[in-house]
Amino acid sequence: MRTAFVALAVAMAAYDRGRRRGRLETIAAHLKIARAER
C-alpha cells in the first residue's frame, strides 16, 4: 500500500514537471512495481 502511494506521488511529480514525455509509461511501470511488491 505504501509503495502504491509513493508511486502515485512520483507520478504526480513527473506530471507536474511535464519534462517526461512517457508520463503514462512511467505510471504504468510504477503500477507494475506496486503489483509485484504485493
C-alpha positions in Angstrom: 0.0 0.0 0.0 2.8 2.4 0.8 4.6 1.6 -2.5 1.4 2.5 -4.4 1.1 5.8 -2.5 4.7 6.7 -3.2 4.3 5.7 -6.9 1.3 7.9 -7.1 3.3 10.8 -5.6 6.2 10.3 -8.0 3.7 10.1 -10.9 2.2 13.4 -9.8 5.6 15.0 -9.5 6.6 13.8 -13.0 3.2 15.1 -14.4 3.8 18.4 -12.7 7.2 18.8 -14.2 6.0 17.9 -17.6 9.6 17.2 -18.7 9.0 13.5 -19.3 7.1 12.5 -22.5 6.3 9.0 -21.3 4.2 10.0 -18.3 1.7 7.2 -18.8 4.6 4.7 -19.3 6.2 5.8 -16.1 2.9 5.5 -14.2 2.3 2.1 -15.7 5.8 1.0 -14.7 5.2 2.1 -11.1 1.9 0.3 -11.0 3.6 -2.9 -12.2 6.2 -2.5 -9.4 3.5 -1.9 -6.9 1.7 -5.1 -8.0 5.0 -7.1 -8.0 5.7 -6.0 -4.4 2.2 -7.1 -3.4 
